[in-house]
Amino acid sequence: MPLHRRDFLKYSALAVAATSGMPGFLARAATQATGQKTLVVIQLTGGNDGLNTLIPYSNGAYYAARPTIAIPKKDVLTLGSDLGMHPSLKPLMGLWDAGQLAWMENIGYPNPNRSHFASMAIWHTADPTQAQAEGWIGRIAEKIGDPFCASNIGSSTPLALRAAEFSLPSIEAVDNFQVKLPAGLEGAFGAMLDAQRGGEADYLVRATRQMLSNTQKVQANVGKYRAGATYPEGKFAAQLKDAARLIASGTGQRILYVSLGGFDTHAGQRGEQDDLLAQLASGLAAFQTDLERQGVAERVVVMGFSEFGRRVAENDSAGTDHGQGSVMFALGKGVKGGIHGDSPDLEDLSLGDIKYKQDFRGVYAGALTNWLGLNAREILGGDFKGPQWLA
Amino acid sequence: MTLAPHSRPLTLDDAAHLLRRTAFGATDAQIRALVGSEARTVARDLLNFDGATAPGNPFDPMQAATPGAGLQLIRAGWLFELMYGPHPLRERLTLLWSNHFVIGTDKVRNMPSITEYLALLRRHAATPSFAAFALDVARTPAMLRYLDNDQNRNGKPNENFSRELLELFTTGIGHYTEEDVKEGARALSGWTFTGGRGNQKYLEVPKFVFNPKQHDTGRKTYLGKTGNLTGEDVIALAAGHPATALFVARKLHRAFVSDVPSDAAVKGSAETFARTGGNIRAVLEELLSSEAFYASRAAVIRGPVEFIAAAVRSFGSPRMEPKQLLNLAQTAGKMGQILLQPDTVKGWDGGREWINDTTLLQRMQLAAALSLGGNAPKLEKPPTPLALLGTERAATVTALRGLSAKQQTYLMLISPEFQLA
């Protein structure tokens, strides 16, 4: 195809117009200083089974409820006298031993919802009443006036990164994140974007200008990155590598968002979840090693969640149905390693599910206040206490 | 009549608008042919489709050497129909229903079951009975497998299908309780299928069976009704629930009227749905000839598959190599829409969710490949602004001056107007 890669500077006039052409908060954007610290959010899509992730291996009720799919005590990676990790998480043991891996036990929210979508929306908007239409990270972008303060690594933007007027960028792969306009069309392209429009057409113009600006920022520096670790195969690890690349090259996002899907283990859970947790752990271990080699490990923490946990008792398909309450995790040099919070009482259940003890918004609040230096109350719409998971 | 009709003869822009929404777009000549027609007559004609398919479809999933190859053939085969088939509105509706009664080929990898499911969606595309449609879908091995009802047994319920039946297929959230989900699962116990299980049997035809031994015959209470309810009963109750009319009407308005539909217009269609006992054809005939429909221009962001079908149909459906179609089906995936495999059982939300930096870049790349690239389809006549932009007065028209025909096509394909229907 007769496509020529063009110098990005040729588009700078179009891209600069991105800030002036956008309404409201975007006009303030360019002046915002970027922070030094980065939060990487990991979403485990589908409802990760917390009880088979952080395992109460000394609890008879756990084994009684799961005759087929429980993790045998001998396979558990012991963390303490009561709890241990799923064997697939072995690549994370080094971080645990170094005090850089935190587990937050028994996390949930009031009036739990067992729908994937409703519950995911609650985590994304940080609003259990489901009244908020914007994501919690989208609200950060609006609050600090920077439409590039966070990016999703993936092809579709999760609700968490959506704001009223726009969504934060999705970067499917850093290498492809650049405009290749065919030769001779720069002028016509600019004239097309400049034409007056309303409605959704105007939205599309604004989205295009924002994209031009974002791709320029990313491509300005990423060429300098050389991987400092060998990442495992697979999309999730490739996306973590892109996250490390963006951080190491100083692209400036304060939050990066990466997802791993497939945790909806209604049937044949052991094979499926074992494999997913192995992808999670090997990917994150490589990511952490890479950050160390790049000399940026001090300024990155990872925080992981899933939209819900699963029913305590297994079902008849060697799987588990949707539950409520689960574990969160965090890792990095800025993290206070250990288990935060008490484990659920497996003999005092609500409709077959554990009763959550810690509100996830308290965990978010920790990240916002103690890591990103933001006003958590403004973003979350209230004061939420949570575990002290940051060092 | 619950939606006000559009009472003037169709103008050029009206005709372009109608065909953008119901046929993925059309050529200049096809648009002009509808000028002066009466809205109701045209809507009725468009809905009067049969089972005819595009001749010469080169993709046969039953020839696949692996399940993965079979899925590629199914996707490319459907794309062929979307691009060349004689009934684009039927295909538009099939696309809509595949995003309503969602199955995912991440889990369902048996070729005959997917082919049967797609054929069923086509047959019911403008169904006279939404309840009959829901029941038929519920009994396809594809759905039984995707939402685990094949594992749902007496005393050992699996609630997955029962929950989505209410949450995503009929009433929507907020109209049922957790108890309804559990009771529904009991009623649906024993619905399963035989054959076609496992990776090796991806070409074996599976068959729905009711296993009375695994069915819970006890009393249940579902959506306020108590009795020895069966699976048929709960699907009829869910499909006939008043909330279902609104929920399905909203889906139709999302696809055909606006990404942000008006509540009043949705309510109008819901009333027609309720009055006709869930007759989708009647609802659509009224909707596609309504004032609300013709007043809502450029208000639906085209999804990736619509983008592709729209480009090719506006070009006059030029022939392409099978390899190109296989690639296009994969390109749709990169743009955020792998046919028959949305990220979750909720399907694609669409609208502004189709648009982000990565997908905009993909649209630009595809536009270049379809217009300027060495393998771009050969066109007898270049597509006009009316065909690609929906009106000869579009904002983009002024930017086309001085460009070659291919460059004009490229620029129009990446224009805001082309992304909208």
Chai-1 contact restraints between the chains, C-beta under 6 A:
chainA,res_idxA,chainB,res_idxB,connection_type,confidence,min_distance_angstrom,max_distance_angstrom,comment,restraint_id
A,M1,B,G373,contact,1.0,0.0,6.0,A-B,restraint_1
A,M1,B,G374,contact,1.0,0.0,6.0,A-B,restraint_2
A,S115,B,E167,contact,1.0,0.0,6.0,A-B,restraint_3
A,F117,B,K346,contact,1.0,0.0,6.0,A-B,restraint_4
A,S155,B,G336,contact,1.0,0.0,6.0,A-B,restraint_5
A,S155,B,T358,contact,1.0,0.0,6.0,A-B,restraint_6
A,S156,B,G336,contact,1.0,0.0,6.0,A-B,restraint_7
A,T157,B,N356,contact,1.0,0.0,6.0,A-B,restraint_8
A,S167,B,N356,contact,1.0,0.0,6.0,A-B,restraint_9
A,P169,B,D357,contact,1.0,0.0,6.0,A-B,restraint_10
A,S170,B,N356,contact,1.0,0.0,6.0,A-B,restraint_11
A,S170,B,D357,contact,1.0,0.0,6.0,A-B,restraint_12
A,S170,B,T358,contact,1.0,0.0,6.0,A-B,restraint_13
A,E172,B,T358,contact,1.0,0.0,6.0,A-B,restraint_14
A,P182,B,A368,contact,1.0,0.0,6.0,A-B,restraint_15
A,P182,B,L372,contact,1.0,0.0,6.0,A-B,restraint_16
A,A188,B,A399,contact,1.0,0.0,6.0,A-B,restraint_17
A,A188,B,L403,contact,1.0,0.0,6.0,A-B,restraint_18
A,A188,B,L411,contact,1.0,0.0,6.0,A-B,restraint_19
A,A191,B,A399,contact,1.0,0.0,6.0,A-B,restraint_20
A,M192,B,T396,contact,1.0,0.0,6.0,A-B,restraint_21
A,M192,B,A399,contact,1.0,0.0,6.0,A-B,restraint_22
A,M192,B,S415,contact,1.0,0.0,6.0,A-B,restraint_23
A,A195,B,A395,contact,1.0,0.0,6.0,A-B,restraint_24
A,R197,B,A395,contact,1.0,0.0,6.0,A-B,restraint_25
A,E200,B,L420,contact,1.0,0.0,6.0,A-B,restraint_26
A,A201,B,A298,contact,1.0,0.0,6.0,A-B,restraint_27
A,A201,B,P416,contact,1.0,0.0,6.0,A-B,restraint_28
A,L204,B,P416,contact,1.0,0.0,6.0,A-B,restraint_29
A,L204,B,Q419,contact,1.0,0.0,6.0,A-B,restraint_30
A,V205,B,P416,contact,1.0,0.0,6.0,A-B,restraint_31
A,A207,B,I355,contact,1.0,0.0,6.0,A-B,restraint_32
A,T208,B,L360,contact,1.0,0.0,6.0,A-B,restraint_33
A,M211,B,D357,contact,1.0,0.0,6.0,A-B,restraint_34
A,M211,B,L360,contact,1.0,0.0,6.0,A-B,restraint_35
A,N214,B,D357,contact,1.0,0.0,6.0,A-B,restraint_36
A,H266,B,D148,contact,1.0,0.0,6.0,A-B,restraint_37
A,H266,B,N160,contact,1.0,0.0,6.0,A-B,restraint_38
A,A267,B,D148,contact,1.0,0.0,6.0,A-B,restraint_39
A,A267,B,Q151,contact,1.0,0.0,6.0,A-B,restraint_40
A,N315,B,N158,contact,1.0,0.0,6.0,A-B,restraint_41
A,D316,B,K156,contact,1.0,0.0,6.0,A-B,restraint_42
A,S317,B,Q151,contact,1.0,0.0,6.0,A-B,restraint_43
A,S317,B,N158,contact,1.0,0.0,6.0,A-B,restraint_44
A,D321,B,E159,contact,1.0,0.0,6.0,A-B,restraint_45
